[in-house]
């Protein structure tokens, strides 16, 4: 399908190749392998001389449907779907870096991303430096002739800090490095990093792409050479692939992505402005607030401010936990991007495996709470949070 169509049309129509059954809805292919017409057909497909399915670790039609649709929405040439968002990050490192290479990463990333880089990737002789997400001078100063990858989340988890993607891409490319942007919080409905110069976009499809907390999955989007060949190659051998059922769920989730993100943004904006007025709240972190340090930048590179609102309560851990424990409707879970509003205490959950110093540098205090604002009535969300803030 031509990418000349508008975003909402691509989200519904792209990626589907009808079978001989002429189904209207996308089919699920729950098969581990595929048969060949004859021995010569099998040999040609295994050799790559002829296109076609061989084995589900390599390709699966349902997974391909999802990949093609997400690539179209991000404006990329190619997409590979993975078993989780973390496996998507691991895949680009395994595919594109080697011992002796160097990564520059923001302090302001998902806690498990920090753990992956520091506890595991470094074991293979790959050096990691962490910098302030919004301080471009730090990024520039840390890039060396060994640097192969710059990695950032924007907006960040959980403080919704934002980096200038184009400026960061310029820094990376001037030194021959690649830029990968985790687009989990915005999705392509609100932000398309490739248009600002990023080389790869990372997704935890588990979050907003699904939108209802049903399945685990991840994805990498980029060029045909970088993603379609290099990153796809590590999946073929490494096996961290997405299941057909999960791909089907995510593909159907993409059909309503634009509508859902608009609704998430609206509810989050109202909640952020309400939290600012609460006497028990110290700080509110949301890009849609004019007090946010990168508000102007968010207007420039995003079409919406997202559905994540973080805030600090007056007091310490016990006071933050009291807000969490007082809720009656909001789900206490570390997942995000759901139609259901969720709340978590990052210092003891998503960033709990970091050292105290690492959390301090990342700005994750004991009084910080993160709310993934769902699609319930906003007055009910406010009322539920008010129970613990009163």
Secondary structure, DSSP 8 states (H G I E B T S, - for coil): --TTS-HHHHHHHTT----TT--SS------SB---SSHHHHHHHHHTSS----BTTT--HHHHHHHHHHHHHHT-SEEEEESSHHHHHHHHHHHH--TT-EEEEESSS-HHHHHIIIIIGGGGT-EEEEE-TT-HHHHHHH--TTEEEEEEESS-TTT-----HHHHHHHHHHTT-EEEEE-TTTHHHH--GGGGT-SEEEEETTTTTT-SS----EEEEE-TTIIIIIIHHHHHHH--B--HHHHHHHHHHHHTHHHHHHHHHHHHHHHHHHHHT-TTEEEEE-TTSTTSTTHHHHHHH-SS--SEEEEEESS-HHHHHHHHHH-SSSEE-S--S-SS-EEE-GGGTTTTTS-HHHHHHHT--TTEEEEE--SS-HHHHHHHHHHHH-
